[in-house]
């Protein structure tokens, strides 16, 4: 598998993400999370938490600088994140989930999110990206099953849907075995502690 090259894909992504486009791609914000979760539920159903690739994300934080939102008219319409994993001992990223609001899927949001995320991962020096998905769709970005034949996921999966893209030539040459999460633990929100009830004495103080 050849390394990802600077090409018309990135040029197209930059053009589509310009000020004249009907949407914009930006880094995910904390304020996006609730809308993101609702979008993922609508896209994949409540059973999405039982999916095999979810085992690589549970309790983990996305890779630094590699979580993106697509915004249109102030509303989140698309999301993608990348996560740190070990691919049989080789450092890599797993991409997903990628989701786009059903009303906006003809705008090319998914393609721009993918291109933006891959360009950002390459710029940060990552060597390879792995995902589980439809080869007919992801092949346009350079993903194939050429380097995943010796890799496995922690659960059931279809062999022909385990795909990878090398951002650096030979990054997955020695990848063999189970793909396991290696990202930082996600921070749990601190529970809100209700202030003590005010007694008559404290009210009068």
LUMFIVO-439115 format. One line per 2 residues: number of its first residue (from 0); their letters; for each residue x negated, y negated, z of C-alpha. Coordinates in nm, 2 decimals. Example, Ala and Ser with C-alpha at 12.3 -4.5 7.8 and 13.67 -1.06 7.14 Angstrom:
// LUMFIVO-439115
0 = AS = -1.23,0.45,0.78 ~ -1.37,0.11,0.71
This chain:
// LUMFIVO-439115
0 = XX = 0.00,0.00,0.00 ~ -0.15,-0.34,-0.09
2 = XX = -0.16,-0.63,0.15 ~ 0.10,-0.90,0.12
4 = XX = -0.03,-1.17,-0.11 ~ 0.07,-1.54,-0.13
6 = XX = 0.32,-1.54,-0.41 ~ 0.63,-1.68,-0.56
8 = XX = 0.82,-1.52,-0.27 ~ 0.68,-1.78,-0.03
10 = XX = 0.73,-2.06,-0.28 ~ 1.09,-1.96,-0.32
12 = XX = 1.13,-1.94,0.06 ~ 0.99,-2.29,0.10
14 = XX = 1.22,-2.43,-0.17 ~ 1.53,-2.27,-0.02
16 = XX = 1.45,-2.39,0.33 ~ 1.40,-2.75,0.22
18 = XX = 1.62,-3.04,0.32 ~ 1.84,-2.99,0.01
20 = XX = 1.93,-2.63,0.11 ~ 2.27,-2.55,0.26
22 = XX = 2.09,-2.40,0.57 ~ 1.76,-2.43,0.76
24 = XX = 1.53,-2.18,0.93 ~ 1.38,-2.27,1.26
26 = XX = 1.23,-2.11,1.57 ~ 1.49,-1.94,1.79
28 = XX = 1.59,-2.14,2.09 ~ 1.73,-2.03,2.42
30 = XX = 2.05,-2.20,2.33 ~ 2.08,-1.96,2.03
32 = XX = 2.09,-1.64,2.23 ~ 2.47,-1.62,2.30
34 = XX = 2.55,-1.69,1.93 ~ 2.29,-1.45,1.82
36 = XX = 2.43,-1.17,2.04 ~ 2.78,-1.24,1.90
38 = XX = 2.65,-1.23,1.54 ~ 2.48,-0.89,1.61
40 = XX = 2.79,-0.75,1.76 ~ 2.99,-0.86,1.46
42 = XX = 2.73,-0.72,1.22 ~ 2.65,-0.39,1.38
44 = XX = 2.93,-0.32,1.63 ~ 2.91,-0.25,2.00
46 = XX = 2.72,0.07,1.93 ~ 2.41,-0.12,1.82
48 = XX = 2.26,-0.08,2.16 ~ 2.24,0.30,2.11
50 = XX = 2.04,0.27,1.78 ~ 1.70,0.43,1.77
52 = XX = 1.51,0.11,1.70 ~ 1.67,-0.05,2.00
54 = XX = 1.44,0.17,2.21 ~ 1.15,-0.04,2.08
56 = XX = 1.32,-0.36,2.19 ~ 1.49,-0.28,2.52
58 = XX = 1.34,-0.48,2.80 ~ 1.09,-0.65,2.58
60 = XX = 1.03,-1.00,2.46 ~ 0.99,-1.07,2.09
62 = XX = 0.64,-1.13,1.96 ~ 0.53,-1.49,2.03
64 = XX = 0.64,-1.73,1.76 ~ 0.82,-1.46,1.56
66 = XX = 1.19,-1.51,1.64 ~ 1.39,-1.72,1.39
68 = XX = 1.74,-1.86,1.35 ~ 1.92,-1.97,1.03
70 = XX = 2.13,-2.28,1.11 ~ 2.40,-2.43,0.89
72 = XX = 2.61,-2.73,1.00 ~ 2.48,-2.69,1.35
74 = XX = 2.59,-2.32,1.37 ~ 2.38,-2.01,1.39
76 = XX = 2.44,-1.80,1.08 ~ 2.14,-1.57,1.07
78 = XX = 1.87,-1.42,1.30 ~ 1.56,-1.21,1.28
80 = XX = 1.29,-1.11,1.53 ~ 0.97,-0.92,1.53
82 = XX = 0.83,-0.71,1.81 ~ 0.50,-0.57,1.92
84 = XX = 0.45,-0.20,1.88 ~ 0.18,0.06,1.86
86 = XX = 0.21,0.27,1.54 ~ 0.04,0.58,1.66
88 = XX = -0.23,0.37,1.82 ~ -0.24,0.10,1.55
90 = XX = -0.11,-0.24,1.65 ~ 0.18,-0.35,1.44
92 = XX = 0.51,-0.53,1.44 ~ 0.86,-0.40,1.41
94 = XX = 1.12,-0.62,1.23 ~ 1.48,-0.64,1.33
96 = XX = 1.75,-0.67,1.36 ~ 1.81,-0.89,1.06
98 = XX = 2.17,-1.02,1.05 ~ 2.36,-1.29,0.86
100 = XX = 2.71,-1.42,0.91 ~ 2.95,-1.25,0.67
102 = XX = 3.07,-1.59,0.54 ~ 2.72,-1.69,0.44
104 = XX = 2.57,-1.38,0.28 ~ 2.58,-1.52,-0.07
106 = XX = 2.35,-1.81,0.02 ~ 2.03,-1.60,0.03
108 = XX = 1.99,-1.64,0.40 ~ 1.86,-1.29,0.46
110 = XX = 1.59,-1.32,0.20 ~ 1.47,-1.66,0.33
112 = XX = 1.47,-1.53,0.69 ~ 1.26,-1.23,0.58
114 = XX = 1.02,-1.43,0.38 ~ 0.98,-1.69,0.65
116 = XX = 0.92,-1.42,0.92 ~ 0.67,-1.23,0.71
118 = XX = 0.47,-1.54,0.62 ~ 0.46,-1.64,0.99
120 = XX = 0.34,-1.29,1.10 ~ 0.07,-1.30,0.83
122 = XX = -0.04,-1.65,0.94 ~ -0.07,-1.53,1.30
124 = XX = -0.31,-1.26,1.19 ~ -0.08,-0.95,1.23
126 = XX = -0.18,-0.65,1.01 ~ 0.15,-0.47,0.94
128 = XX = 0.53,-0.48,0.98 ~ 0.75,-0.18,1.01
130 = XX = 1.12,-0.15,0.99 ~ 1.41,0.09,0.95
132 = XX = 1.63,0.00,0.66 ~ 1.74,0.04,0.30
134 = XX = 1.44,0.07,0.07 ~ 1.64,-0.07,-0.22
136 = XX = 1.68,-0.40,-0.04 ~ 1.35,-0.42,0.14
138 = XX = 1.13,-0.32,-0.15 ~ 1.16,-0.67,-0.29
140 = XX = 0.95,-0.78,0.00 ~ 0.69,-0.51,-0.06
142 = XX = 0.81,-0.25,0.20 ~ 0.77,0.12,0.11
144 = XX = 0.75,0.45,0.28 ~ 0.39,0.51,0.16
146 = XX = 0.23,0.46,0.50 ~ 0.50,0.59,0.73
148 = XX = 0.50,0.96,0.65 ~ 0.30,1.04,0.96
150 = XX = 0.49,0.81,1.19 ~ 0.80,0.88,1.41
152 = XX = 1.06,0.68,1.60 ~ 1.18,0.76,1.96
154 = XX = 1.51,0.90,1.84 ~ 1.68,1.03,1.53
156 = XX = 1.60,0.84,1.20 ~ 1.61,0.90,0.83
158 = XX = 1.26,0.95,0.69 ~ 1.32,0.76,0.37
160 = XX = 1.44,0.45,0.57 ~ 1.12,0.41,0.78
162 = XX = 0.93,0.15,0.58 ~ 0.62,-0.06,0.62
164 = XX = 0.44,-0.35,0.47 ~ 0.07,-0.41,0.52
166 = XX = -0.01,-0.78,0.57 ~ -0.38,-0.68,0.56
168 = XX = -0.52,-0.41,0.33 ~ -0.56,-0.08,0.51
170 = XX = -0.40,-0.19,0.84 ~ -0.20,0.13,0.86
172 = XX = -0.46,0.37,0.73 ~ -0.50,0.55,1.06
174 = XX = -0.14,0.52,1.18 ~ -0.02,0.85,1.30
176 = XX = 0.23,0.96,1.57 ~ 0.50,0.79,1.77
178 = XX = 0.59,0.42,1.73 ~ 0.61,0.28,2.09
180 = XX = 0.68,-0.07,2.22 ~ 0.39,-0.27,2.35
182 = XX = 0.54,-0.62,2.39 ~ 0.56,-0.82,2.70
184 = XX = 0.84,-0.75,2.94 ~ 1.14,-0.98,2.89
186 = XX = 1.20,-1.23,3.16 ~ 1.52,-1.17,3.35
188 = XX = 1.73,-1.48,3.42 ~ 1.73,-1.57,3.78
190 = XX = 2.06,-1.51,3.95 ~ 2.23,-1.83,4.06
192 = XX = 2.26,-1.86,4.43 ~ 2.57,-2.04,4.55
194 = XX = 2.49,-2.32,4.80 ~ 2.60,-2.25,5.16
196 = XX = 2.95,-2.36,5.24 ~ 2.97,-2.69,5.41
198 = XX = 3.11,-2.67,5.76 ~ 3.29,-2.95,5.94
200 = XX = 2.96,-3.03,6.12 ~ 2.76,-3.06,5.80
202 = XX = 3.04,-3.27,5.63 ~ 3.02,-3.51,5.92
204 = X = 2.64,-3.53,5.93
